[in-house]
Structure formats: structure tokens, C-alpha cells
Amino acid sequence: MKFEEFLKVVSKIENIPLPAESSQFKMSPPFRDELQEQQKNQLKTAKKAGVVALFYPDDATETKLVLILRKTYKGVHSAQVGFPGGRVETTDSSIMHAAIRECWEEVGVPERQIEILRAMTQVYVPPSNFFVYPFIGISRLTPKFIKQDSEVDAIIEVSLQDFICDSSVVTKTVSTSYSMEVAVPAFQLNDHIVWGATAMMLSEIKDLLKELL
């Protein structure tokens, strides 16, 4: 879809009720409820993070969505695909500001170039004890991505058509810190498997967009 057409479509996005958890749960890993129950006492102390689902025109003016492949490290989200974003710092004026700042730091899109269209439904991430707040944003200009080498292994540019296509939803066996291997619902995008909290957030964004497209 051409980006100009996408802009016309998403101009109505604020008027549609969020699909919320009914959409997110389609992509929920089978062990999520158990983990959340185990950690219910930690919910009061959960940290907060903001992420941006950033849509933009590529050089051919087609609509794209940017994701990142995180570096391999000793942590629960090692080598996973996610949105640009990160934890809220004391210097951030809001969760939205944290999401925009982190998007600039991780993929190099200037803060002034990011327009937030709508806040989506938060997701609790039991392994890291974070509430993640996703935002749908746009860049009207084609970004010149610069990855943050210390945290980002690769920048993944996904076409809108590939994202909203139903064939992008698959079931894959993944390794987790709680079980050696488990089958989970996932998105397969640009040969990358996206599962867990990111897939849950993508599911809500996809369902919301499909009501407009």
C-alpha cells in the first residue's frame, strides 16, 4: 500500500475501539497465564517501558513497519525481535516520550520526525517484570536508519502487506528460559519469527488496521 493511501486510512484510527486483550490473546504463549499467576505479587513493582510501531514510506513510497533484532546477551529477551523502545527513565516526561526517545536511540529516527497516532493496550511481560506500552506512530519521511550497535543486531523493514496478510501467522517451536522447547503462535516476517509480547502487540495493531483497510 502506498504511504499516502495509508495516511488517509489511519486518519480515522482514533475513532475505532481497541481490540485490546481479545486480540492480544490470539498470540499469547501457552505458558503466559501460569507465569503471570506466579508473579502476581510482583505486578505492583513492575517497571514501565514504551515502544513504537513506526510506519513510514520506503524509497518506493510503499508503507513499511520497522522492527529490530536484539543482540545476543545474557537476558530473557536475547536475540528476539521487537519494536524500537525501552524502559522509562527519570528524564522522560511520559511513557510516550520514552518510546520516542528510545526509537531515536535504537534506530536513529529523529524524535521530531516521529508522530504518535494512538496509544495501544499495554502488555505485561512476566519474564522481565515490565509493563510495555505500545504506540502506533508514523514518519512522513523515509527514515535513514542508524542502528544502535550495542543493543541492536539488525533493523527489519516489514511491508504493510506482509504484516497484515493472514499467512504471516504461524505456529513455531521456540526455546525459552522456562522450557527447553514449546510451540507458540508467532508472526513470520522477513524470515524472522516474532513471538511473545511483541506478537501480542502486533496482533492488536493488525486487527485495528484491518478494520480500516
N, C-alpha and C positions, 0 to 999 in steps of 0.2 A: 504494500500500500504506500502510495506517495505520502510524504510527510504533510503536505498542505491539506490533503484529504483527512489525514489522521487528526490534525489540529481542529478541523471542523467537527469531527466526531467527538473528540474529548472535551469540546467546549461545553457539553451537556453533562459532564461526568459528576458534577456536584449535585445534580438533581435525582440521582438514582440511589436507592438504598443499598448499603453494602451487603454483599452475600455473607460476610463475616464467617463465623465458625463452621456453618454448614458447608461452605466452600473449602475452607482450610482443611477440614477433617477428611476430605477425599484423599488427601496426600499425607495423612498422618501415619508415621511409622507404627507398627503393631504394638510396640513396647512403650509408646509415649504415655498412655494413661497410667501405667504402672509406675513409671519414673516420676510422673507428676505427683502421684499419690505419696510416693516415698519422700518427696521433697516438699510437701505442702507446708511444713513448718519454716522452710527457707524462703517462701514466697514474699514474706514481709521484708526481707532484706535483699531481694533481688535487685541487681543493678539494671540500669537502663541503657539502651543503645538505639540509635536511629540509622535507618538505611534508606537509600533512594533507588527506586526502579526508574531509571532515567531513559526516556525515549528521545530519539534525535534523528536527523536526516543523515544518511551517508552521502558519499560523493555523487551518487546517482539519484539523490533525493528520496530514496526508499527509507521507510521507517525501521529503525533498529532499536534494540534494547541492550544495554551494557551489563555484563556480569563479570565477576572476577574469579580466578582460580587462586586460592590462598596458598602460600608457601607451605612446605612440609616442615612441621615443627612439633615439639612435644606439647601437644594440646588437643582438646576434643574436636576442634574444627580444622585440624591439619589436612592440607591438600583437598579441601572441599570447595565447591563452587558456591558463591554467594553474591549478594548485592554489595556495591560500594557502601561503606558505612562503618560505624563503630560506636564505642561507648561514649556516653555523655560526660564531658569534662566540666570542671568547675567554671571554666572560662566561657562555656556555651550559654547563650541566653535562653535556649529552649532545646527540646529534643530535635525539632526540625532543623535548627541551626547546626546541631551536632552532625546530623545526617548530611547536610550540605557541605560542611567543613571537611568531613571525612571523605566525601566524594571527590573533593578537590585534592586532598592529600593522597588518596589511593590511585586515582586515575587521571588527575591533572585537569579536570574540568573546572574553570574558574567559578567561584561562588556566585558572582554577578550574572553568570550565564545560565544558572540553574533556576528554573521557575517551578515551584511546587504547586501542583494542581489539586491534590487531595491527600489527606491522611487516610491510611487503611487501618485494618484491625490489627491490634498488637498480638504478638505471639510469645508465649513463654517457652524458653529453651532450657529444659531441665539440666542437661549436662554441664552447662556453664552458669546456670542460675541467672539468666538475663531475661528481661522483658525487652523484646525487639519491636520497635515502632516503625513500620514501613510507610513510605510516602511515594506517591506517583509524581514524577517530575518530568520536565522537558527541557531540552536545549534547542533553541531555534536555529542555532548554528551547528555545523558539523564539527564535533569536538576533535581536537588534536591531542589524543590520549598520551599521557606520560605515566607509566606505572610506577608505583612506589616499590622499589626493588626489595626493600626489607620485609614487606608483607605480601606483595602480590607477585605470583608466579607468571600469570598471563591475564590479558584482557580479552574477554569473549564478547564478540559482537553478534547478537542474535537477531535475525529478521523477524519482524512482527508476524508475518505469515507463518513461519515455522513455529513460533511460540504458541499461537492460538490454534494451530492445527491439532485435532484430537489424537493424531498418530504420534504426537510428541510425548504422550503419557504412556509410560511403560511400567513393568514390574522388574526390579533388578535385585540381585543378591549383593549386599554390601557388608563390609566388615565394620563393626562398631566397637566402642570401648566397653560395651556391656555384654556383647555376644560375638563370637567369632564371625558368624555369618548369619544374616537374616534377610528375608525377602521384604522389600519395601516398595511402595508406589513412588515413582520418580518421573521427572521430565528428562528426556534425552534431547539435548540441544547442542548443536555443533560438535557432536561426538562426545559430549561431556554428560555425565549423569548428575542430576541435581535432585537432592532428596532432603528429608528432614524439614527444619523450619523454613528454609528458603523455598522449598517446593510448596509448602503450605501457603506461604505468602504469594507465590506465583499463581497458585490456584485461584485465590481470591481476585487477584488482578486480572487474570484471564477471564473469569466468569463475569466480572464487571465490564470489561471491554467488549465481550461478546454480546452483551445486552445493547451495546451502542453500534456495533459494526453491522 
